[in-house]
Amino acid sequence: MIDYESLMGEALDEARVAALRGEVPVGCLLVDEGGVVLARAHNLRELFEDPTAHAEVLAMRRVAHDRGSWRLDGVTAVVTLEPCPMCAGAFVNARISRVVYGCDDLRAGAVRSLYSIGSDPRLNHQFEVVAGVRAEACGEILRAFFRVRREAKRRNR
């Protein structure tokens, strides 16, 4: 059985790297059916000036390139934050098998909170969702990041 708690710890490490770079702290690992890490990524939207440079998309691009195929059957995504509509849709298109995430995203969550893209039977693929793995730690890194940004904004007024 795959140890999602430990894998989420590694995804949190990626999120911390993102925060140090001034990026929204979201980390993602893609793992095979045995739990072997295939790719790891964190948000790089600011650095790349690319609205699609979410951790999930960057990790999928790496695995697809390494496999020589856009089909990521048998792959599990471990993400610190519930995926947005773009990333959930990309998971459907890539045929990801499972999405394991930390904290809910009540403003943009697209696998459980606002939408259920991964389980919509109208789409050509569905994936399993495991929610709430290390949710408190995943939420705290986001809260701390945005707290610091708000305080900096107040000081600069």
Disulfide bonds with the S-S distance in Angstrom:
none
